């Protein structure tokens, strides 16, 4: 079997992701050994992209990002 179309049909049998120990989502990649959601396995800090904290315009809020309370 070559590396073309016939071999692509074998890719649906093994799961590439499993449940993450840190965040509990089904985003931990077995081969890469890191979580795509929280970054577990790659970094000690929690993965927090800037687009994740954005407020949506339909809820009446004017601010673009959520402002966290300073301690």
C-alpha positions as CSV (number, residue, x, y, z in Angstrom):
1,X,0.0,0.0,0.0
2,X,1.3,3.4,-1.0
3,X,0.9,6.8,0.7
4,X,-2.0,7.9,-1.4
5,X,-5.8,7.5,-1.2
6,X,-5.9,3.9,0.0
7,X,-3.8,4.6,3.1
8,X,-6.0,7.5,4.1
9,X,-8.9,5.1,4.8
10,X,-6.9,3.6,7.7
11,X,-6.9,6.9,9.6
12,X,-10.4,6.5,11.1
13,X,-9.6,3.7,13.4
14,X,-7.4,5.1,16.2
15,X,-8.4,8.1,18.3
16,X,-5.9,10.9,18.2
17,X,-7.3,12.8,21.3
18,X,-8.2,11.6,24.8
19,X,-9.5,13.3,27.9
20,X,-7.1,15.8,29.4
21,X,-6.0,15.3,33.1
22,X,-6.0,19.1,33.8
23,X,-9.0,20.6,32.0
24,X,-11.1,17.5,31.5
25,X,-11.8,18.2,27.8
26,X,-11.3,15.6,25.0
27,X,-8.4,17.6,23.6
28,X,-5.2,15.8,24.8
29,X,-3.3,14.7,21.7
30,X,-1.9,11.2,22.3
31,X,1.1,11.5,19.9
32,X,2.0,15.1,20.5
33,X,1.4,14.7,24.2
34,X,-0.1,18.0,24.9
35,X,-3.7,19.4,25.3
36,X,-5.0,21.7,22.6
37,X,-7.4,23.3,24.9
38,X,-5.4,24.1,28.1
39,X,-1.8,23.5,27.0
40,X,-1.1,20.7,29.5
41,X,2.1,18.9,28.6
42,X,3.6,21.9,26.8
43,X,3.4,24.7,29.5
44,X,2.8,25.0,33.2
45,X,0.6,28.1,32.6
46,X,-3.0,27.7,31.5
47,X,-3.5,28.4,27.8
48,X,-5.6,31.6,27.5
49,X,-5.7,33.1,24.0
50,X,-6.9,36.8,23.8
51,X,-9.9,35.9,21.6
52,X,-11.2,33.6,24.3
53,X,-11.9,36.6,26.7
54,X,-13.8,38.7,24.2
55,X,-17.3,39.9,24.9
56,X,-19.8,39.4,22.1
57,X,-21.5,42.6,20.8
58,X,-25.1,41.3,21.1
59,X,-25.1,41.4,24.9
60,X,-25.1,45.2,25.2
61,X,-21.6,45.5,26.6
62,X,-19.2,48.1,25.1
63,X,-15.9,46.7,26.3
64,X,-14.0,44.4,24.0
65,X,-12.3,42.3,26.7
66,X,-13.5,41.2,30.0
67,X,-11.8,43.2,32.7
68,X,-10.6,41.1,35.6
69,X,-10.7,42.6,39.1
70,X,-7.3,43.6,40.4
71,X,-6.3,42.1,43.7
